[in-house]
Amino acid sequence: MPIRYRQKEEEELRKKLAIMGNSYEIEHPERLATVLNLTTLLQEQGRYGTARKMLQVLIEDLKKVGRENGVEIMEVHQNLARVLIRQGFYNIAEKLSKQAFQFMQDTLGKDHPKTLHAMCALADAYYAQDRLQEAESLRKEHLEACNKVFPAGHIFTIGSTMTLATIYGKQGRLEEAEWLKVRVIELLKNNHGGDNILAVTATTNLAVTLCKQGKLEDAERLQLQTLERSRRLLGEEHPDTLLLMANLACLYKDQGRESEAVGLMGKVVQLRCRILGSQHPQTVSAEERLRSWKATREMNISPIY
């Protein structure tokens, strides 16, 4: 069996949690932090169902000890919201993240790191629902606060800049998006190195923008590079790797490489059905696109009588 992404760290966190279970109460800060770190790692591995169950159990455990309205449970809510976004449950994610953000802001202040984390989750819920103006407004506010709170080149600030660039791209503001995405890649390389998951995501985002601008050869070169890195770092069947495969299939379609596009998107659909489920929005979207491509190709090759 292949080694999972960051499997050793997962094993260490599970071992640490097992030891804590015998001597720490559920609400102990160190035990809570360990559970949240583990569920974040599970999300990065693409194991959303496992992360969701662990967070839901933690919420119930906190309620049992009278912590149903504290900072602790709100932090769990925002982490659960992130998982639900990846699973396609956008409305529930928005409700949870909005509740957590309001509580953190009222309790800790608008510039507290935990408030900023909650703000991120809410902005992501808006983005997932294509509510781009709301997502942009919140992300700009978030980035301004990050620039005040964190040092230059901090990973949180870079991540916020990258997300804002993605919003610009979806709004059709391609030159602004490209400039920001290039800036993000430079910041990552200078401060955190270029061979990590965030760098893969940043390079992928730039490739998508280049594709929309018609710079197909540059986009293909970047997408092939990032797909190879994602396969190496995350594995062939990780949801993020499948997203890169889907992007590459769309690029092949734009280049008129119909057979390659259909073949690759067919593989994406097959893997997403098994890993994310047939009803997941990403699976449904890929299936619809594949069906459309096949219909167009058959129409183009049908004999004319």
Secondary structure as GFF3:
##gff-version 3
##sequence-region A 1 305
A	DSSP	alpha_helix	7	20	.	.	.	ID=ss1
A	DSSP	alpha_helix	29	44	.	.	.	ID=ss2
A	DSSP	alpha_helix	48	64	.	.	.	ID=ss3
A	DSSP	alpha_helix	71	87	.	.	.	ID=ss4
A	DSSP	alpha_helix	90	108	.	.	.	ID=ss5
A	DSSP	alpha_helix	113	128	.	.	.	ID=ss6
A	DSSP	alpha_helix	132	149	.	.	.	ID=ss7
A	DSSP	alpha_helix	155	170	.	.	.	ID=ss8
A	DSSP	alpha_helix	174	192	.	.	.	ID=ss9
A	DSSP	alpha_helix	197	212	.	.	.	ID=ss10
A	DSSP	alpha_helix	216	233	.	.	.	ID=ss11
A	DSSP	alpha_helix	239	254	.	.	.	ID=ss12
A	DSSP	alpha_helix	258	275	.	.	.	ID=ss13
A	DSSP	alpha_helix	281	301	.	.	.	ID=ss14
###
